[in-house]
Amino acid sequence: MSLVVYGAAVALTLSAVVLFRRPPRPVRNPLTVSTCVAILLGALVFCCSAPATLAAVNELTGIPNFGAPLTYGMLSAYSCSLLILLINWRGGARERVRRLIRDCVLAYGALIVAIVVLFALADARAERLTDLDTYYANTPFMREMIVLYLLGHTAAMAAMCAVCRKWGREVTGLLGAGLRLILIGALLDLVGFQVAKYTAVVARWTGHDLDFLSTSVAPPMAALGALVCSAGFVLPRLLPAAVAHWCGLRDYWRLGPLWSRVAFVSTAPKPPVSWWQLPLERLHWREVAIHDALLALAPYFDERVRQAALSAALGDGRSPHEARVAAEAAMLAAAAHRAAAREAPLTDPSTYRLHATEVSGAAGLVELAQALTRTPPWGTAREGTVRAFQD
């Protein structure tokens, strides 16, 4: 059981870290902050509720079952953070938002205090790491403590379900998909965790034994529900960025043929040495280096080569744009060959401007790179050849 909840805690923590690794402006956004806080508190709840953690806390404090109010207090804080997240999500007048958040913190703060006081008043000297809720279901003060933490969590998850169900009808796309995931996660928590807990506790009150619902069903369902909820929070924020990085990685590799032809003349600064660099960052550095190389090769551009290649491409039935890019690739390949051979720049180089330098982004460079794959290679030379020749 410890592995299950520890796994959920790690997954939730990674979700929060990924969300928080954003530019400074989104980090200051109350919605982003409240989302990360809610996910981290959920991770702490799972970490605290693991039997191994409970045993360590009990031994460290010397108080049997001290891990119970700690876990229930963290769960109440997590429930409060979910409500605060909903408040920030809904938005509205700043004063109204602050007032609602303050009321929510006060209410759940009082609940946490009540949990601690009830535990202090109860007689819970027998350590129970997995079945405390059912074992002490009929014990004075412990009974009230168990019911209170369950009710507090139920209120938060019920509000989450109601809001997601309402907003899910009004939005589409990634946000709609995220809302549906959050709704599914909240329902898993309500039905799988809380109904199981309530049923097991009430069974004890009526003299029956359904402890397996509390010990074997509720924890994994709670972990699954929390993971699905976190996926719903993360999906609308990270999927667009993930798609952008995937496209960046694709363009980075598609620029390979162009980079291999012109890399030896590029004098652009090297990218910072790092064991991890995002695809868009890699693509940016490659674009800068290629544009620098194209500038260095400009004195070698031969207009006659371009015109001949353009006529040939048009004669082959290519569209004007395809013919233009093919002609530019031929002119660039010839220029790179001359530069690699350390020939002198042309006395009257072409002033023609490449299509790749007229458009923003990597699309133009990718077109040029793909055209170069159909242009015979002229050889390579070590970096600095042109610069050394010109010096």
N, C-alpha and C positions, 0 to 999 in steps of 0.2 A: 504493500500500500504506500510505503514511503516513496518508492520509485515513481509511482503514478503521480503523486502530488508534487514531488520534486520536478518531474518532467514538465508538468503544467506550469510550475513556477518559472522554470528556465525559459519555456516558450513565451510566456507572458512578458518576462523581462526583456527578451530579445525584441519582441514587438515594440515595447516602449523605447528601447534604445534606437531602433530603426526609425521610429516616428520622431524622436528627439534630435536625430542627426539631420537637422534641416537648417536652412539659412537663418540668421538672427531674427529677422522680422517674424516668420511664422512661429518661432520658439516663444516669442513674447505674446502671441495670440492666446487669450484665455481659453479658447476652445482646445487648442493644441496642448496647452499645459494641463488642463483638467483631464483630457484624454489620457495623457501619459501618466498622470498621478493615479487615475483610476486603474490603469493596467498594472502599474507597479504595486499598488495596494493589493490588487488581486493576486499578484505573484507572492507578496508577503503573507497573505492569508494561507495560501497553499503551503508555503514554506513552514509557517508556524503550526499548521495542522498535521504535518507529517508525524507519525508515531515516534520516529527517531528524534525529531526536534522537541516534541513534548517531553520525552524522557530526559533529554539534555537540560531543558529549562527547569523541569521539576528537580533534577539533581543539583543544578546550579543554585537555585533559590532555596532548596531545602524544604519546599512547601509542596506536599502532594497535590497534583492536578493544577498547579499554578499555570500551566500552559493553557488550560481551558479558558479562563477569563482573558488571557492574552490573545488567544485565537479569536474568541468571540468579540473582543474589543476591536481587533483588526478587521474582522468581518463587518462590524458595524461602521467602521471608518470607510471601508470599501463601499458599503451601501450608500453612505453619505456622499462619497465622491461620485457615484453614479448619478445621484440626484443633482449634484452640482453640475455635472457634465450635461445633463438634460436642460438645466436652467441656462447654461451658456450656449447650448445648442439652439435653444428657442430664441434667445436674445431678447431685445426690447430696450426700454429705457434703462440707463445705467443705474439709476437709484433703485429701480424696482428689482433689477438683477442682483444688486448688492444686498438688498433687504431679504430676498428669497434665499440667497446663499447664507446669510447670517442666521436666518431662522432654521435653515437645514442643519447648519453646524451646531447651533444651540440644542436642537432636538436630539441629534445623534450624540452630541457630547454628554447630554443628560443620560441617554441610554447607556453609554459606556460607563459612566459613573455608577449607574444603578447595577450594571453587571458586576462591577468590582465589589460594590457594597454587599450585594446578595451572596457573592462567593465568600466574602469574609465572614458573613453571618452563618453560612451553611457548615454542616459537618460532613466534609468530603475527604476523609483521611485515607481511604482506599484508592490507590492510584489506578486509574483506568485510562489507557492510552488510545483505545479504539472504540469503546462502547460507553463512554461517559454519559452521553445523553440518555440512553435507555437505562443504564445502571442506576443513575440518580434521578430518574424520572419522577419518583414518588418522594424524594427527599425534600423537606422544607427548605425554602430559599433557593436550592439548586433547581428545583422544579420551575420556580418563577424566572430564574436566570435563563434557563434553556428556552422557555416560551418567549421571553423578551427578545433574545437575540434572533430567534426565528421570525418573529413578527416584524422586527426592524428590517430584516433582509427581504422578507416577503413584500413589504411596502415598496421598497426600492425597485425590485424586479417587476412587480405589477405595474408600477408607473412606467418603467422602461418598455414593457410590452404594449401598454396603451398608447404611448407616444409613437413607437415605431409602427404600430398598426395603422395609426391615423396618418402619419407622414408618408408611410409606404404607398398610400393611394395617390399621393400628390406629386411624387418625384419619380424620375426614371433614371436610367443609366447607371453609372457606378454608385451614385449616392443611394439610389433605390435598392441596388443589390446589397450594399452595405447595411442598409436598414433591415432588409429581410434576414441577413445573417445575424444581426444583433437580436432581432425578434426570435429567431430560432434558438439562439444561445440562451436568451432569457427564459424561453419556454422550457428548454432542457433543464435549466436551473430550478424553475418553479415546479415542474412535474417530476423530474428525476431526482433532485436533491431535496427540495422542501417538502413536497408531498410525502416522499419516503420517510423523511425525518418526523414529520407530524404523525404519520401513520404508526411508526414504530413507538413513538412516545405515548400516543393515545392508547396503543395496544397494551403498554405497560400499566397505564392507569386502569384499564379494564381487566387486568390480570392475565393478559395474553403475551406471547413471546414472538415478536416479529423483528427481533434485533438485527437480522440480516439486512433488512432494508436500510438501516442506519449505518451499518458497518461495511457492507459489501456493495450496495447499490448506490447510495447517496454520494460517496466521495468520487468515484469515477465519472458519474453523471455531472457533478459540479465542475470537475476538471474539463470535461468535454464542453459544457455550456460556456465556461469562461473562455476557452480557446476559440469557440465559434464567435462569441461576442467580440473578442479582440480582433479576429479576422475581419469582422464587419467594420470595426473602427479603422483598421489599417487599410483595407481595400481601396476606398475612395481616395485616400491620400497618397498611397504608394504605387498603385497600379499605373497611373499616368507616367510617373517618374520611371518605373520599371520598363514600360514600353519605350520611353524616350532613350533610356540607356541601352536597351536591346537594339534599337535602330542605330544608336551611336556606335555600338560594337560592330554591327553589320557594315556600316559605312567605313569604319576604321579598317576592316579587313579588305573591303572593296577598293580602298585607296592604295592597297599594297603594290599593285603593278606600277602605279604612277610614282609612288615613293621610291621604289627600287630603281627607277630610271633617273631620278633627280636628286636623290639623297646626298650624293657626293659633292654637290655644289651648295647645299644649304648651309647657311651660317647662323641660322636661328638658334637661340639659346636652347640647351638641352632641357627636357622636362625634369622637374625635381625627382630625385631618387626616392622612391617609396615602394614598400612591399605591396601596397594596395593603392590602386588608382582607378577611379570610376571610368567607365567607358567614354562618357562624354568629355571627361578631362583629357583622356588619351586622344580622342578625336580632335579636340581643340588644338593640342600641341602639334599633331600631325598636319592639320590644316595650315597652321602658322608656318611650319617648316616648309611645306610644299609651296606656299605663296612666296616665301623668301627665295626658294630655289628657282621658281619661275621668273622672278625679278632678276636673278643672277644670270639666267639663260637668255634674257631678252636681247642682248647684243648679238646673239647667234641665230636669231630667228630669220629665216630666209623666206621672203615673200614668194619666190618662184616655186619653192617646194610646196607651199600651201596652196597656191593657185593650181598647180598640177594635180595635187591630191584632191582638191575640190572638184575639178573637172572630171576626174576619174570616178569619184564617188557619185556625182550627179549622173554620169553616164551609166553607172550600175543600177540606177533607178532608186537611189536613196532620197529621202525627203531633204529639203533644204537644210533643216536643222541637223539631221544626221550627217549630211555631207560636210557641214561646217565643222562639227566636232571631229570627224574623221580627218579632215584637212589640218586642223589644229594639232591633232595627235601626231600626224606625220611630220609637221614642222617642228614640233617639240622633240620628237625622236631624233630628227636630224641635228637639231641644236645640241642635244645632249651628247650625240656622237662626236660632234666637233669639239665640244668642251672637254669631253673625256680624252680626246686625242691631243689636247692642249694646242689646238689651232687658234690662230688669232681671231678675235671677233670680226664680224663683217664690217666693211667700211660703210655700207648703207643697209643696216638691219631693218627689218620690217617694223613698222609702228603699229601693226595690227594688234588689237586688244583681244585676248582670249575670252571666250564665253564664260569660263570658270571664274574669271576675275570681275565679271559684270554682275553676277548673281551672288546673293548672300547664302551662307550655309555651305554644306558639303555637297549639295546636289550637282553643281557644275563640275566640281573636281572629280566626283564619282563617274560622271559621264565621260570625262576626259580619260580617267583611268581605265574604264571599260573599253574605250576606243583604242587605247594603247595596247591592250591585250591582243588586238588584231593587227598591230604594227610590228614589224620585225625588230628585235632588239639590236642595239648598236654597240653593246659592250658596256662596261662599267669602269669607274676609276675611283681612286681613293678620295676621301673628303678633302676639300681645300684645293683641288686642282685648278679651278678657275681663278680663285683668289690668288694662288701662288703665281699663276701665269701673269695675271694683271699686275701683280706687284713687281 
